[in-house]
Each structure stands twice: as structure tokens, then as C-alpha cells.
Amino acid sequence: MGARQPYRKHVPQRTCVICRQKTDKRRLTRLVRTADGGVVVDPTGKRNGRGAYLCDRITCWDKVLGSAILDQLFGVQVSDEEKEAIAAYRPSAMGEA
């Protein structure tokens, strides 16, 4: 009988929709399309709906907020008000590596 290996908890991996880099799910920001067709930030990561993940790079946030990428990802027209609400969760420039 061999020695048992210590149990390592599974850490879910997700991919940033802009830079395509994989990282831990908890380190990414989840955007979700709600049942009424709106797009919001999901800080819990558990909200129902189609989800997409963004890393904390400022360039990824600038690209997603300054283009129609969200419209393509979610298949809905994302309003300026929704983009402003999403931009409130944008990481600070100090976190940029």
C-alpha cells in the first residue's frame, strides 16, 4: 500500500474573451446576458445567463468597452448605459503589469 497523495482541490479555469489567456475563474470578471437581454457584471460568478470572462488587463477592458465585441458575444445590442455600468468595475491602472 503506497502513501496517499494529499488532496488538491480543483480550481476552475476560464479564458479571457479578449486576450484568450486562461487563468483561475476567481481572478476574472464575469459579464452575463440576463433574461431580459441586458448585459451586466456578475461579481458572484453564479448568475444565470450566457457568460463571458475578462481578465484584469486595462487593454482588454478598453477593447471590450470601445468596440462592438460585447454585441457579438451576447447577440444583443449593449447600450451605452450598460457599458458605463460595466466600466465601473474596470480595474485601476495600478493593477496593470
Summary of the structure (lengths in Angstrom):
residues: 97
radius of gyration: 16.1
end to end distance: 47.1
largest distance: 62.8
contacts: 219
relative contact order: 0.19
helix: 29%
strand: 22%
